[in-house]
């Protein structure tokens, strides 16, 4: 029995202090693991919160983009309508100006034709006056 007691004593002297150290280290590891788990949980909570905020922001942005599209479409339609009106007005004014210019061109043509006719008449009158002068001279020759 002495041997059993010696073995028991050796185990108590050598292994028990090591076992105490292992238990203390195990407790430290558990504490560190708890701390790490708490940090992971906090990080997960933050990620979930950020994900929720991102989703909310995405929904808000989609709505804003949709509203902006609708507003832009309205503005584009209004600008198109205004441009069509302005183009129609410019066309109308242009047609009026073309019509006025056509009338002016017609008048100018009439004036030019009259001027040509006038010049031709002046030439005819000059020829007739010359013929009358020649006839008058011949008449005076015959009469003298």
C-alpha positions in Angstrom: 0.0 0.0 0.0 2.9 2.2 0.4 3.4 2.2 -3.2 -0.1 3.3 -3.9 0.3 6.1 -1.4 3.6 7.1 -3.0 2.0 7.2 -6.4 -0.9 9.1 -5.0 1.5 11.6 -3.4 3.6 12.0 -6.5 0.4 12.5 -8.6 -0.7 15.1 -6.1 2.6 16.9 -6.1 3.3 16.8 -9.8 0.0 16.6 -11.6 -2.4 18.6 -9.3 -0.4 21.8 -9.6 -0.3 21.4 -13.4 -4.0 20.6 -13.4 -4.6 23.9 -11.4 -2.6 25.8 -14.0 -4.6 24.1 -16.8 -7.9 25.0 -15.1 -6.8 28.7 -14.7 -5.7 28.8 -18.3 -8.9 27.2 -19.3 -10.8 29.9 -17.4 -8.8 32.6 -19.1 -9.6 31.0 -22.5 -13.3 30.9 -21.6 -13.2 34.6 -20.5 -11.4 35.5 -23.8 -13.9 33.4 -25.8 -16.8 35.1 -24.0 -15.3 38.5 -24.9 -14.8 37.4 -28.5 -18.3 36.0 -28.7 -19.7 39.3 -27.3 -17.7 41.3 -29.9 -19.0 39.0 -32.7 -22.5 39.4 -31.4 -22.0 43.2 -31.3 -20.6 43.2 -34.8 -23.5 41.1 -36.0 -26.0 43.5 -34.4 -24.2 46.4 -36.1 -24.2 44.6 -39.4 -27.9 43.8 -39.1 -28.6 47.5 -38.2 -26.5 48.7 -41.2 -28.2 46.2 -43.5 -31.6 47.6 -42.3 -30.4 51.2 -42.8 -29.1 50.3 -46.3 -32.4 48.7 -47.2 -34.3 51.7 -45.9 -32.0 54.0 -47.8 -32.4 51.9 -51.0 -36.2 52.2 -50.7 -35.9 56.0 -50.2 -33.6 56.3 -53.1 -35.8 54.2 -55.3 -38.7 56.4 -54.4 -36.7 59.6 -55.0 -35.5 58.3 -58.4 -39.0 57.3 -59.3 -40.4 60.7 -58.3 -37.5 62.4 -60.2 -38.3 60.4 -63.3 -41.9 61.4 -63.1 -41.0 65.0 -62.6 -38.5 65.0 -65.5 -41.0 63.3 -67.8 -43.5 66.0 -66.9 -40.9 68.8 -67.5 -39.8 67.2 -70.8 -43.4 66.9 -72.0 -44.0 70.6 -71.0 -40.8 71.7 -72.9 -41.8 69.6 -75.9 -45.3 71.2 -75.9 -43.7 74.7 -75.6 -41.2 74.0 -78.3 -44.0 72.7 -80.6 -46.0 75.9 -80.0 -42.9 78.1 -80.6 -42.1 76.2 -83.8 -45.7 76.5 -85.0 -45.6 80.3 -84.3 -42.2 80.6 -86.1 -43.6 78.7 -89.0 -46.7 80.9 -89.1 -44.5 84.1 -88.9 -42.2 82.7 -91.6 -45.1 82.0 -93.9 -46.4 85.5 -93.3 -43.0 87.0 -94.2 -42.7 84.8 -97.2 -46.1 85.9 -98.4 -45.2 89.6 -97.8 -41.9 89.1 -99.7 -43.8 87.4 -102.5 -46.1 90.4 -102.7 -43.1 92.7 -102.7 -41.4 90.7 -105.4 -44.6 90.8 -107.5 -44.7 94.6 -107.1 -41.1 94.9 -107.9 -41.7 92.8 -111.1 -44.6 95.1 -112.0 -42.4 98.2 -111.5 -39.5 96.7 -113.5 -41.9 95.8 -116.3 -43.4 99.3 -116.3 -39.9 100.8 -116.3 -39.0 98.6 -119.3 -42.2 99.6 -121.0 -41.6 103.2 -120.1 -38.1 103.1 -121.6 -39.5 101.4 -124.7 -42.1 104.1 -125.0 -39.5 106.9 -124.5 -37.5 105.3 -127.3 -40.5 105.1 -129.6 -41.5 108.7 -128.8 -37.9 109.8 -129.5 -37.9 107.9 -132.8 -41.3 109.4 -133.7 -40.1 112.9 -132.8 -37.0 112.3 -134.9 -39.2 111.2 -137.8 -41.5 114.2 -137.3 -38.4 116.5 -137.3 -37.2 114.8 -140.5 -40.6 115.1 -142.1 -40.9 118.7 -141.0 -37.5 119.4 -142.6 -38.5 117.7 -145.8 -41.8 119.6 -145.8 -39.9 122.9 -145.4 -37.6 121.9 -148.2 -40.6 121.1 -150.4 -42.3 124.3 -149.4 -39.3 126.5 -150.0 
